[in-house]
Amino acid sequence: MTNRYDGGMQTRRQVLGDAHVDRAEANKVGFDTPFQTMITEGAWGTLWSDDTITRRERSMLTLALLAATGNFEEIPMHIRATQNTGAAPQDVLQTFMHVAVYAGVPAANQAIKIAKQTYAEMGVEI
């Protein structure tokens, strides 16, 4: 593996947690191994490992982009990651309020619904 892969795996574990990454690794098969390697090196080893902006800011950007593009299935994973990135529930709410203005109220409404459910599952009072 490359240094970018190793660094990406370290960052991925720091952001998403060992349990999540262990599950993803256990579910990996030959078919999706190249994809998992690509996201570990690119998303985690390059983007998320860069310290130009904070992980809190990256969390907020990621959540906004997921909501704005209608990729709601990944929002719970990134809500859970906020425990490791420092983005507070109020940060997440402000993120989705920006989505409402710039990408549409229905997208923000759906994202807020998912966030509320995820925080409840996490035992986080909002």
Buried (B, 14 or more C-beta within 10 A) or exposed (E): EEEBBEBBBBBBBBBBBEEBBEEBEEEEEEEEEEEBBBBBBBBBBBBBBEEEEEBBBBBBEBBBBBBBEEEBEBBBBBBBBBEBBEBEBEBBBBBBBBBBEEBBEEBBBBBBEBBBEBBEEBEBEE
